[in-house]
C-alpha cells in the first residue's frame, strides 16, 4: 500500500482549489482570469498525475482529481464557445461547471488529508539530491546566457530571478521524476547510483513523484505569472521530453538515446530567450542547437567511464552496443558538428567577435581532447574530455552573455 499523500501533494491540491476559486471569481474576460486558467490547469494536472501514479490504491482521490481536471477542461472549452457566440446557455453552463470543478477540486484536496500509512521521514538533503543541483546549475547558466543574448544586455532583476527560479523548479521536478523512473536501473549501476534516495528506499517512490510533479507545476505557475506563457510552455515541453521521451523510452531502447534525448537539455537557453523577448526566432534555435550537439560528446565521454555499469543495467548506451572505438569516432564527429554550429550565432549577427573568438578557442581545445581520445581510448582521456566538456559549455555561454554587454 502506498503511503498517505505527503505535504507536496497536499500543498498542490490546496493551491489548485485556491486558483480554481480565483478563476470562478474573476469572470470570463479579465486578464487575471486568463492567467489563472493556465495556472489552475497546471495545478489540477499535477494533482491528477500524482494521484493516478503515486496513489492508485486510493480510488476516491484518483477519481476526484481526474474529474476535477476533466470538468475544468470542459469549462475551458465552453469558454472558447463563449468567446465566439456569447450564447446564454453556454454562459450558464460555463459558470455552473466552474462551481462543479471547484467543488470536486475541494473534495480531491480533502482526500489528500485522509489517513493512510505513514512514510518514514526523509532528510532535506535527500530531497535536494532528487533535484540534481549540479546538473541544474549548468542548465540555469545556459538559460541566463539565453536571456542576456535575447535582451541584448542585462534584463531586469525581477525577470531574471523569476525566470531562473521557475526554470530551477522545472529542472528539479524533472530530475526528481527521473529518480522515480530509473530507480530499478539505479540499483544495478554500482555505488554511483544505488545510493540515490529512491533507489536506496530513503524516499518512497510516491513521495518523490509528488515532489517532482509539485515542482514542475509550480515552475509553470512562476514562469507564466512573472515571465510569460511561452517560456512556461517551453519549460513544460522540456520536462515532458526529458521524463517521457528520454528517460522512459529512449534511454532503455536505443544507443541513439542521448542524441535525440539531448533536446531536453537544450531547452533552458530557449526558455531564457523566450522570457526576455516573448518570441522564438532564429537565434533561439541556434542556442538550442549548440546544447543539442554538445550533449552527445559530453555524455558519451561519461558513458565510456561507466560502460560496465550501463552494461550491468542493460542500458544500450553507445559504448555498450557499438564499442569504445566507435564511440570515440562518434565523439569526434559530433564535436566537429558542435563547433560548426557554435559559429552560426556570429554569422547570424546575433553576437560579435568576443563570442566568436571564444567559441573557436574553446571548440579547438574540445576537438584536441576528442582526437586524443580517439587515438588512445583510455579512462583517463575520457575523464579529461568529460570534465572539460562541462567547463566548455559554461564558458561558451558566459561568452554569449558577455558579448552583447560589451559590444552592445
C-alpha positions as CSV (number, residue, x, y, z in Angstrom):
1,X,0.0,0.0,0.0
2,X,1.3,3.4,-0.9
3,X,1.9,5.9,1.9
4,X,-0.6,8.6,2.6
5,X,-0.4,11.7,0.4
6,X,2.5,13.8,1.6
7,X,2.9,17.6,2.1
8,X,3.8,18.3,-1.5
9,X,0.6,16.7,-2.9
10,X,-1.4,18.4,-0.2
11,X,0.2,21.8,-1.0
12,X,-0.5,21.2,-4.7
13,X,-4.2,20.3,-4.1
14,X,-4.8,23.3,-1.9
15,X,-3.2,25.5,-4.5
16,X,-5.4,24.0,-7.1
17,X,-8.5,24.8,-5.1
18,X,-7.4,28.4,-4.5
19,X,-6.6,29.1,-8.1
20,X,-9.8,27.4,-9.4
21,X,-11.7,29.7,-7.0
22,X,-9.9,32.7,-8.5
23,X,-10.9,31.5,-12.0
24,X,-14.5,31.4,-10.9
25,X,-14.3,34.8,-9.2
26,X,-12.6,36.8,-11.9
27,X,-15.1,36.4,-14.7
28,X,-14.7,35.2,-18.3
29,X,-12.7,38.0,-19.9
30,X,-10.4,39.7,-17.4
31,X,-6.7,39.2,-17.9
32,X,-6.2,37.7,-14.4
33,X,-8.8,35.2,-15.3
34,X,-6.9,34.0,-18.4
35,X,-3.7,33.7,-16.5
36,X,-5.4,31.9,-13.6
37,X,-6.9,29.4,-16.0
38,X,-3.5,28.2,-17.2
39,X,-2.1,28.1,-13.7
40,X,-5.2,26.1,-12.4
41,X,-4.8,23.7,-15.3
42,X,-1.2,23.0,-14.3
43,X,-2.0,22.5,-10.7
44,X,-5.0,20.3,-11.3
45,X,-2.9,18.2,-13.8
46,X,-0.2,17.8,-11.2
47,X,-2.7,16.6,-8.6
48,X,-4.3,14.1,-11.0
49,X,-1.0,12.7,-12.1
50,X,0.3,12.3,-8.6
51,X,-2.9,10.6,-7.5
52,X,-3.0,8.3,-10.6
53,X,0.6,7.1,-10.5
54,X,1.5,7.7,-6.8
55,X,-1.6,6.5,-5.1
56,X,-3.5,4.1,-7.3
57,X,-4.8,2.3,-4.2
58,X,-6.8,5.4,-3.2
59,X,-9.6,5.3,-5.8
60,X,-11.5,8.2,-4.2
61,X,-8.5,10.5,-4.7
62,X,-7.8,9.3,-8.2
63,X,-11.5,9.7,-9.2
64,X,-11.9,13.2,-7.6
65,X,-8.7,14.6,-9.0
66,X,-9.4,13.2,-12.5
67,X,-12.9,14.5,-12.5
68,X,-11.8,17.9,-11.4
69,X,-9.3,18.1,-14.2
70,X,-11.8,16.8,-16.8
71,X,-14.6,19.2,-15.8
72,X,-12.2,22.1,-15.8
73,X,-11.0,21.2,-19.3
74,X,-14.7,21.1,-20.5
75,X,-15.2,24.5,-18.8
76,X,-12.2,25.9,-20.8
77,X,-13.8,24.6,-24.0
78,X,-17.1,26.3,-23.2
79,X,-15.1,29.5,-22.5
80,X,-13.9,29.3,-26.1
81,X,-17.5,28.8,-27.3
82,X,-18.5,31.9,-25.3
83,X,-15.7,34.0,-27.0
84,X,-17.2,33.1,-30.4
85,X,-21.0,33.1,-29.8
86,X,-21.8,34.7,-26.4
87,X,-24.6,32.1,-26.1
88,X,-26.7,32.4,-23.0
89,X,-26.8,28.6,-22.5
90,X,-23.1,28.3,-22.9
91,X,-22.6,31.1,-20.3
92,X,-24.8,29.4,-17.8
93,X,-23.2,26.1,-18.3
94,X,-19.7,27.7,-18.1
95,X,-20.5,29.3,-14.7
96,X,-22.1,26.1,-13.5
97,X,-19.1,23.9,-14.5
98,X,-16.8,26.4,-12.7
99,X,-18.7,25.8,-9.5
100,X,-18.6,22.0,-10.1
101,X,-14.9,21.9,-10.8
102,X,-14.2,23.9,-7.7
103,X,-16.3,21.6,-5.5
104,X,-14.6,18.4,-6.9
105,X,-11.2,20.0,-6.5
106,X,-12.0,20.6,-2.9
107,X,-13.1,17.0,-2.5
108,X,-9.8,15.9,-4.0
109,X,-7.9,18.2,-1.6
110,X,-9.8,16.7,1.3
111,X,-9.0,13.2,0.2
112,X,-5.3,14.2,0.4
113,X,-5.6,14.7,4.1
114,X,-7.3,11.5,4.9
115,X,-5.4,8.7,6.7
116,X,-3.1,6.0,5.3
117,X,0.2,4.5,6.1
118,X,2.8,7.0,7.3
119,X,6.0,7.2,5.3
120,X,9.4,7.5,7.1
121,X,10.6,11.0,7.4
122,X,13.2,11.8,4.7
123,X,16.0,14.4,5.1
124,X,16.1,17.6,3.2
125,X,19.4,16.6,1.8
126,X,17.7,13.6,0.1
127,X,15.1,15.9,-1.4
128,X,17.9,18.2,-2.6
129,X,19.6,15.2,-4.2
130,X,16.5,14.5,-6.1
131,X,16.8,17.8,-7.9
132,X,20.4,17.0,-9.2
133,X,21.7,20.5,-8.3
134,X,25.0,20.2,-10.2
135,X,23.2,19.5,-13.5
136,X,20.7,22.2,-12.7
137,X,23.3,24.8,-12.2
138,X,24.7,24.3,-15.7
139,X,21.3,24.4,-17.2
140,X,20.5,27.6,-15.4
141,X,23.7,29.1,-16.7
142,X,22.7,28.4,-20.3
143,X,19.3,29.9,-19.6
144,X,20.9,33.0,-18.2
145,X,23.0,33.2,-21.3
146,X,19.9,32.9,-23.5
147,X,18.2,35.7,-21.5
148,X,21.2,38.1,-21.9
149,X,21.5,37.4,-25.6
150,X,17.8,37.9,-26.1
151,X,17.7,41.1,-24.0
152,X,20.9,42.4,-25.7
153,X,22.2,43.2,-22.2
154,X,21.1,42.5,-18.7
155,X,17.3,42.1,-18.2
156,X,15.6,43.4,-15.1
157,X,16.5,41.7,-11.9
158,X,12.9,40.7,-11.3
159,X,12.5,39.0,-14.7
160,X,15.9,37.3,-14.3
161,X,15.1,36.0,-10.8
162,X,11.6,34.8,-11.8
163,X,12.9,33.0,-15.0
164,X,15.8,31.3,-13.3
165,X,13.7,30.4,-10.3
166,X,10.9,29.0,-12.4
167,X,13.4,27.1,-14.5
168,X,15.1,25.7,-11.4
169,X,11.8,24.3,-10.3
170,X,11.2,22.8,-13.7
171,X,14.7,21.2,-13.8
172,X,14.4,19.9,-10.2
173,X,11.0,18.5,-10.9
174,X,12.1,16.6,-14.0
175,X,15.2,15.3,-12.2
176,X,13.0,14.0,-9.3
177,X,10.8,12.2,-11.7
178,X,13.9,10.7,-13.4
179,X,14.9,9.3,-10.0
180,X,11.4,7.6,-9.7
181,X,11.5,6.1,-13.2
182,X,15.2,5.0,-13.1
183,X,15.1,3.5,-9.6
184,X,15.3,0.0,-10.9
185,X,18.4,0.5,-13.1
186,X,20.0,2.8,-10.4
187,X,20.2,-0.2,-8.1
188,X,22.1,-2.1,-10.8
189,X,24.7,0.5,-11.8
190,X,27.0,0.2,-8.8
191,X,27.8,2.6,-6.0
192,X,27.5,5.7,-8.1
193,X,23.7,5.4,-8.3
194,X,22.5,2.6,-6.0
195,X,22.7,5.0,-3.0
196,X,20.3,7.5,-4.6
197,X,17.3,8.4,-2.3
198,X,14.6,6.5,-4.2
199,X,16.8,3.6,-5.3
200,X,18.0,3.1,-1.7
201,X,14.5,3.4,-0.3
202,X,15.1,6.5,1.8
203,X,12.3,8.3,-0.1
204,X,9.2,6.3,-1.2
205,X,8.6,6.5,-4.9
206,X,5.1,8.0,-4.3
207,X,6.6,10.9,-2.3
208,X,9.4,11.5,-4.9
209,X,6.7,11.5,-7.6
210,X,4.6,14.1,-5.6
211,X,7.7,16.2,-5.1
212,X,8.6,16.1,-8.8
213,X,5.1,16.9,-10.0
214,X,4.7,19.7,-7.5
215,X,8.0,21.4,-8.5
216,X,7.0,21.0,-12.2
217,X,3.6,22.5,-11.6
218,X,5.0,25.4,-9.5
219,X,7.5,26.1,-12.2
220,X,4.7,26.8,-14.7
221,X,3.0,29.0,-12.1
222,X,6.1,31.1,-11.6
223,X,7.0,31.3,-15.3
224,X,3.5,32.0,-16.5
225,X,2.9,34.6,-13.8
226,X,6.2,36.5,-13.8
227,X,7.8,35.8,-17.2
228,X,5.4,34.8,-20.0
229,X,3.3,31.9,-21.0
230,X,5.6,31.0,-23.9
231,X,8.5,30.5,-21.5
232,X,6.3,28.4,-19.2
233,X,5.1,26.2,-22.0
234,X,8.7,25.6,-23.3
235,X,9.7,24.5,-19.8
236,X,6.8,22.1,-19.7
237,X,7.9,20.7,-23.1
238,X,11.4,20.2,-21.8
239,X,10.1,18.4,-18.7
240,X,7.9,16.1,-20.7
241,X,10.6,15.3,-23.3
242,X,13.1,14.5,-20.6
243,X,10.8,12.4,-18.5
244,X,8.7,10.6,-21.0
245,X,10.7,10.5,-24.3
246,X,14.3,10.2,-23.0
247,X,14.0,8.6,-19.5
248,X,11.0,6.4,-20.0
249,X,11.6,5.4,-23.7
250,X,14.8,6.3,-25.5
251,X,17.3,5.6,-22.7
252,X,16.2,1.9,-22.5
253,X,15.6,1.2,-26.1
254,X,18.3,2.7,-28.5
255,X,22.0,3.6,-28.5
256,X,21.0,6.9,-30.0
257,X,19.1,7.7,-26.8
258,X,21.3,10.7,-25.9
259,X,21.4,12.1,-29.4
260,X,17.6,12.5,-29.5
261,X,17.1,12.9,-25.8
262,X,19.6,15.8,-25.8
263,X,16.8,18.0,-27.0
264,X,15.5,18.2,-23.4
265,X,18.8,19.7,-22.1
266,X,18.8,22.2,-25.0
267,X,15.5,23.8,-23.9
268,X,16.7,26.1,-21.0
269,X,18.5,28.6,-23.2
270,X,15.4,28.8,-25.3
271,X,13.3,29.4,-22.2
272,X,15.7,32.2,-21.3
273,X,15.4,33.8,-24.7
274,X,11.6,33.5,-24.7
275,X,11.4,35.0,-21.2
276,X,13.4,38.0,-22.4
277,X,11.8,38.5,-25.8
278,X,8.4,36.9,-25.7
279,X,9.1,35.2,-29.1
280,X,11.0,32.4,-30.8
281,X,13.2,33.4,-33.7
282,X,16.3,32.0,-35.4
283,X,18.8,33.0,-32.6
284,X,16.8,30.9,-30.1
285,X,17.0,27.9,-32.5
286,X,20.8,28.4,-32.7
287,X,21.1,28.4,-28.9
288,X,19.1,25.2,-28.9
289,X,21.4,23.6,-31.5
290,X,24.6,24.5,-29.6
291,X,23.5,22.5,-26.5
292,X,21.9,19.8,-28.6
293,X,25.1,19.0,-30.4
294,X,27.2,19.4,-27.3
295,X,25.3,16.7,-25.4
296,X,26.4,13.6,-27.3
297,X,30.2,14.1,-27.0
298,X,29.8,15.2,-23.4
299,X,27.6,12.3,-22.4
300,X,29.5,9.6,-24.4
301,X,32.7,10.6,-22.6
302,X,30.9,9.8,-19.3
303,X,29.5,6.6,-20.8
304,X,33.0,5.4,-21.7
305,X,33.9,5.8,-18.0
306,X,30.9,3.8,-16.7
307,X,30.4,1.4,-19.6
308,X,30.4,-1.6,-17.3
309,X,27.7,-0.1,-15.1
310,X,25.4,0.6,-18.1
311,X,26.0,-3.0,-19.4
312,X,25.1,-4.4,-16.0
313,X,21.8,-2.4,-16.1
314,X,21.2,-3.4,-19.7
315,X,21.1,0.2,-20.8
316,X,22.0,0.4,-24.5
317,X,24.5,3.3,-24.4
318,X,26.7,3.6,-27.4
319,X,29.9,2.2,-25.8
320,X,27.9,-0.9,-24.7
321,X,26.3,-1.5,-28.1
322,X,29.0,-0.3,-30.6
323,X,32.1,-0.5,-28.5
324,X,34.7,2.1,-27.4
325,X,36.4,2.8,-30.8
326,X,33.1,3.6,-32.5
327,X,32.1,5.8,-29.5
328,X,35.4,7.7,-29.8
329,X,34.8,8.2,-33.5
330,X,31.3,9.4,-32.9
331,X,32.6,11.9,-30.3
332,X,34.9,13.4,-32.9
333,X,32.1,13.7,-35.5
334,X,29.7,15.4,-33.1
335,X,32.5,17.7,-31.8
336,X,33.0,18.9,-35.4
337,X,29.3,19.5,-35.8
338,X,29.1,21.3,-32.5
339,X,32.0,23.6,-33.4
340,X,30.3,24.4,-36.7
341,X,27.0,25.2,-35.0
342,X,28.7,27.5,-32.5
343,X,29.9,29.7,-35.3
344,X,26.3,30.3,-36.6
345,X,25.2,32.9,-34.0
346,X,28.1,35.1,-35.2
347,X,27.1,34.5,-38.9
348,X,23.5,35.4,-38.0
349,X,24.7,38.7,-36.5
350,X,23.3,37.7,-33.1
351,X,26.7,38.2,-31.3
352,X,30.1,39.6,-32.2
353,X,33.8,38.9,-32.3
354,X,34.2,38.3,-28.5
355,X,31.9,35.3,-28.7
356,X,33.4,34.1,-32.0
357,X,36.9,34.1,-30.7
358,X,35.8,32.4,-27.5
359,X,33.8,29.7,-29.4
360,X,36.8,28.9,-31.8
361,X,39.3,28.7,-28.9
362,X,37.1,26.6,-26.7
363,X,36.0,24.4,-29.6
364,X,39.6,23.9,-30.7
365,X,40.6,22.6,-27.3
366,X,37.5,20.4,-27.2
367,X,38.4,18.9,-30.6
368,X,42.0,18.3,-29.5
369,X,40.8,16.3,-26.5
370,X,38.4,14.4,-28.6
371,X,41.1,13.5,-31.1
372,X,43.4,12.4,-28.3
373,X,40.6,10.2,-27.0
374,X,40.2,8.7,-30.5
375,X,44.0,7.9,-30.7
376,X,44.0,6.3,-27.3
377,X,40.6,5.5,-25.8
378,X,41.5,5.2,-22.1
379,X,39.5,6.2,-19.0
380,X,42.0,9.0,-18.2
381,X,41.4,10.6,-21.6
382,X,37.6,10.1,-21.4
383,X,37.6,11.7,-17.9
384,X,39.6,14.6,-19.2
385,X,37.2,15.2,-22.0
386,X,34.1,14.8,-19.8
387,X,35.5,17.3,-17.3
388,X,36.4,19.8,-19.9
389,X,33.0,19.5,-21.6
390,X,31.3,20.9,-18.5
391,X,33.7,23.8,-18.4
392,X,33.3,24.3,-22.1
393,X,29.6,24.8,-22.1
394,X,29.7,27.1,-19.1
395,X,32.4,29.3,-20.6
396,X,30.8,29.3,-24.0
397,X,27.5,30.7,-22.5
398,X,29.4,33.2,-20.4
399,X,30.9,34.4,-23.7
400,X,27.5,34.6,-25.2
401,X,26.2,36.6,-22.3
402,X,29.2,39.0,-22.1
403,X,29.4,39.7,-25.8
404,X,26.2,41.8,-26.1
405,X,27.0,43.6,-22.8
406,X,30.5,44.7,-24.0
407,X,29.7,45.3,-27.7
408,X,26.1,46.5,-27.3
